[in-house]
Amino acid sequence: MEKNPVLQVAVAFLLSGLLLCCNKPKSLELTNEGSVYMPQAVGTRAKIDLQLSTKPQDISFGAAYGGLNYSDKENEVSFKIDPALVAAYNSANGTNYTLLPDSVYTISGLNSVIPSGRTSSNPLTLSVASSRVSFGTRYILPITLTNSTNGIISPDLQTTYFRFDTILRKSVDITGQGVLTVSNENPGGPSDGEGSLKLTDNDINSKYLYFGFDSEGWFQVKFPTAVAVGAYTFTSANDASDRDPKDWTLKGSNDGVNWTVIDTRSGESFNNRFQTKRYELPGAAQAFTHYRIFLTANNGSWLFQMAEWRLIKYE
């Protein structure tokens, strides 16, 4: 039978139309479509490293729509600082955060707007004065999205726990700018293989060793001009741990006669050989020309040893 070309074309168009109809994509929507949430509550965005500075560090926060769509209406959103959540957060996560004190931060406001046709609110600003916080303390500040006039608030992303674990400071090792002296020298002299100069040679594989440890020994660095030291480090040496320092006091002086106590440590220990321990100095750093470690106890040996002593200045 002869095929009708007109009929063939008509059937082809009909079939293609049916296929297009069956494969027409549906409108794309996500499970959180239309919800309102805090983007800063997602992942690790709320974990902030503070940079030590005289100027406050600004951190932005706000609200946004979930999904792919946005509203054609203005959405007013409100927030609150939520101190009551700190204890529950610590309990749930096994942490020991301290509420960020009111005295170290300001907030530009707790009300904002997601403008019509946009997915995110006008940002609000949390300003933290890093120079006012205490080093070694981990801080937290919960901020909760409390109201949205257009859209349902997502309970899983309703609160941002801003966490401040680390304060970054520019530091300079100034040990080499001073002159080292000690009360007890190695029998071979300061330049010997285990003489006092090994204490500040910036090599943890060498060490300072002397015999006849007593509770009145000391070592010091003298600088040409007064300098404020913010931290210092001790590094354990290679040999027996009973030679390690245990109790000591760091003092500062500007004449080598009158001394001011800066830091006192007792019961210190080094679990490993060549281990470096850092000691942050409390309070505002005062400038001195002399920094002296007064050793009052080691771990029981009649020998004393240490690989390195370094002095750190913060800028």
C-alpha positions in Angstrom: 0.0 0.0 0.0 1.3 3.4 -0.9 2.0 5.6 2.1 0.4 9.1 2.3 3.2 11.7 2.9 0.8 14.3 4.3 -0.6 11.8 6.8 3.0 10.9 7.9 3.9 14.5 8.6 0.6 15.0 10.6 1.3 12.0 12.8 4.9 13.1 13.4 3.7 16.5 14.6 1.1 14.9 16.8 3.6 12.6 18.4 6.1 15.4 19.0 3.4 17.4 20.6 2.5 14.6 23.0 6.1 14.1 24.0 6.6 17.8 24.7 3.4 17.8 26.8 4.6 14.7 28.8 8.1 16.1 29.4 7.1 19.7 30.4 9.2 20.5 33.6 7.3 21.2 36.8 8.0 24.4 38.7 11.2 24.0 40.7 10.7 24.2 44.4 12.9 23.2 47.4 11.7 21.7 50.6 12.5 25.0 52.5 10.8 27.2 49.9 9.4 30.3 51.5 11.0 29.8 54.9 13.0 32.5 56.6 16.3 31.8 58.3 19.7 33.2 59.4 22.4 32.4 56.9 25.0 32.8 59.6 23.6 29.8 61.4 24.6 27.5 58.5 27.8 25.4 58.9 30.8 27.1 60.5 29.9 30.7 59.4 29.4 31.8 63.0 32.9 30.7 64.1 34.9 34.0 64.1 38.6 34.6 64.6 39.2 37.9 66.2 42.1 40.0 65.0 43.6 42.0 67.8 43.2 45.6 67.0 42.4 49.0 68.5 39.5 49.2 66.0 36.4 47.1 66.4 35.9 44.1 64.1 32.6 44.2 62.2 30.5 41.1 61.6 27.3 41.2 59.5 24.2 39.2 60.2 20.6 39.1 59.0 17.8 37.0 57.5 17.1 35.4 54.1 14.5 33.4 52.3 15.0 29.7 51.8 14.6 28.1 48.4 14.8 29.7 45.0 12.0 32.2 45.1 11.5 35.6 46.8 8.5 37.7 47.8 7.1 40.7 46.1 6.2 42.1 49.5 8.5 43.8 52.0 9.4 41.5 54.9 10.2 43.0 58.3 12.4 40.8 60.5 13.4 41.2 64.1 16.2 39.6 66.2 17.2 39.4 69.9 20.3 38.6 71.8 19.6 35.4 73.7 21.9 34.9 76.7 19.7 32.1 78.2 20.8 29.8 75.4 24.5 29.7 76.4 24.1 27.0 79.1 22.1 24.8 76.8 24.6 25.1 74.0 27.5 24.2 76.3 25.6 21.2 77.7 24.6 19.9 74.2 28.1 20.4 72.7 30.4 19.7 75.6 31.9 23.2 75.5 32.6 25.8 78.0 31.8 29.1 76.3 31.4 32.3 78.2 28.7 34.9 77.2 30.4 37.8 75.3 30.2 40.7 77.7 28.1 43.7 76.8 31.2 45.9 77.4 33.1 44.5 74.4 30.5 44.8 71.6 27.9 47.0 70.0 25.1 46.2 67.6 23.8 48.5 64.9 20.2 47.3 65.5 18.0 44.3 65.9 15.4 45.1 63.2 15.8 44.9 59.5 13.9 44.4 56.2 14.1 41.9 53.4 13.0 44.3 50.5 10.5 43.1 48.0 12.2 41.3 45.1 15.2 40.4 47.1 16.3 37.2 49.0 18.3 38.7 51.8 17.8 41.4 54.4 19.6 44.7 54.8 22.6 43.6 56.9 22.9 44.4 60.6 26.4 44.8 62.2 27.9 43.3 65.3 31.1 45.2 66.3 33.5 43.5 68.7 36.3 45.3 70.4 39.0 42.5 70.4 41.3 44.6 72.6 38.8 44.3 75.5 38.4 40.5 75.6 40.4 38.2 77.9 42.9 36.0 76.2 42.3 32.3 76.7 38.6 32.7 77.2 36.2 31.3 74.6 33.2 33.6 74.0 29.7 33.0 72.5 26.9 35.4 71.6 23.5 33.8 70.6 21.4 36.0 68.3 17.9 34.7 67.5 15.5 35.6 64.7 12.3 36.3 66.5 9.8 37.7 63.9 9.1 37.6 60.2 6.1 39.3 58.7 6.2 37.3 55.5 7.3 33.7 55.7 7.7 31.0 58.3 10.9 31.0 60.4 12.9 27.9 60.1 13.5 26.5 63.6 16.7 24.7 62.7 18.3 28.0 61.5 16.6 30.5 63.8 19.6 31.1 66.1 23.2 32.0 65.2 25.7 31.1 67.9 28.5 33.5 67.2 31.6 31.8 68.7 35.0 33.5 69.3 37.6 30.8 70.0 40.7 32.5 68.8 42.3 36.0 69.0 44.9 36.5 66.4 47.8 38.8 67.2 50.8 39.9 65.2 53.8 38.7 67.3 57.5 39.2 67.0 60.2 37.1 68.7 62.6 39.7 70.2 64.9 37.3 72.1 67.8 37.9 69.8 67.7 41.7 70.4 68.9 41.2 73.9 71.9 39.9 75.8 71.6 36.7 77.9 73.3 36.3 81.3 72.9 33.5 83.8 73.6 32.9 87.5 74.9 29.3 87.0 77.0 28.5 84.0 77.9 25.2 82.4 81.4 24.1 83.4 82.6 24.5 79.8 81.5 28.1 79.6 78.7 30.0 77.8 79.9 28.9 74.3 80.3 25.2 75.2 78.2 22.6 73.6 75.7 22.8 76.5 76.6 26.4 77.6 74.1 29.1 78.5 74.1 30.6 75.0 72.3 27.5 73.8 69.3 28.7 75.8 68.5 31.4 73.2 70.1 30.1 70.0 66.7 29.4 68.5 67.6 25.7 68.1 65.6 23.2 70.1 68.1 20.5 69.4 70.7 22.2 71.5 70.4 22.9 75.3 71.6 24.8 78.3 72.8 22.5 81.1 74.3 23.2 84.5 75.3 21.3 87.6 74.2 21.8 91.2 70.7 23.1 90.8 69.6 25.4 93.6 66.4 27.5 94.3 68.2 30.8 93.8 69.3 30.3 90.2 68.2 32.7 87.4 68.7 33.6 83.8 67.9 36.9 82.1 67.8 38.9 78.9 68.7 42.5 78.9 67.5 44.8 76.0 69.1 48.1 75.0 65.8 49.9 75.5 62.6 49.1 77.4 60.2 46.8 75.6 56.9 45.3 76.5 56.8 41.5 76.4 53.4 39.8 75.9 54.4 36.1 76.2 57.3 33.8 76.5 58.0 30.1 75.7 60.0 27.3 77.3 61.1 24.2 75.4 62.1 21.0 77.2 65.5 19.5 76.3 66.3 16.0 75.1 67.4 14.3 78.4 65.8 13.2 81.7 62.6 15.1 82.6 63.6 15.5 86.3 66.0 18.2 85.1 63.1 20.3 83.7 61.9 23.6 85.3 58.9 23.2 87.6 58.5 26.4 89.6 59.6 29.9 88.6 58.8 33.6 88.6 59.4 36.0 85.7 60.3 39.5 86.8 61.0 42.7 85.0 63.3 45.6 85.9 64.7 48.8 84.3 67.8 49.0 86.5 68.7 45.4 87.3 68.1 46.1 91.0 64.4 46.7 91.6 62.2 43.9 90.2 58.5 43.7 89.4 56.8 40.3 89.4 55.2 39.7 86.0 54.3 36.0 86.0 54.6 33.1 88.5 54.2 29.4 87.6 54.3 26.3 89.8 53.8 22.6 89.3 54.7 22.9 85.6 55.6 19.8 83.6 56.6 18.8 80.1 55.1 15.6 78.9 57.4 15.2 75.9 61.0 16.0 75.0 61.4 19.1 72.8 58.0 20.3 73.8 57.3 24.0 73.6 54.9 25.6 76.1 53.7 29.2 75.7 52.9 31.4 78.6 50.7 34.4 78.0 51.4 37.3 80.4 48.4 38.7 82.3 47.2 42.3 82.2 48.6 45.2 80.3 52.2 44.7 79.2 54.7 47.0 81.0 58.0 47.8 79.3 61.2 46.7 80.9 64.9 46.5 79.9 65.6 43.4 82.0 63.5 40.2 82.0 64.7 37.6 84.5 63.5 34.0 85.3 64.0 33.2 88.9 64.1 29.4 89.1 62.8 28.0 92.4 62.4 24.3 91.6 63.0 21.6 89.0 61.6 18.1 89.0 64.1 16.8 91.6 67.5 16.4 89.8 70.7 18.1 90.9 71.0 19.1 87.2 69.1 21.7 85.3 68.4 21.7 81.6 66.3 23.6 79.0 66.4 23.7 75.2 65.0 27.2 74.6 63.6 30.4 76.2 62.0 32.8 73.8 60.5 36.3 74.5 57.5 37.4 72.4 56.3 41.0 71.7 52.8 41.7 70.4 52.3 44.5 67.9 
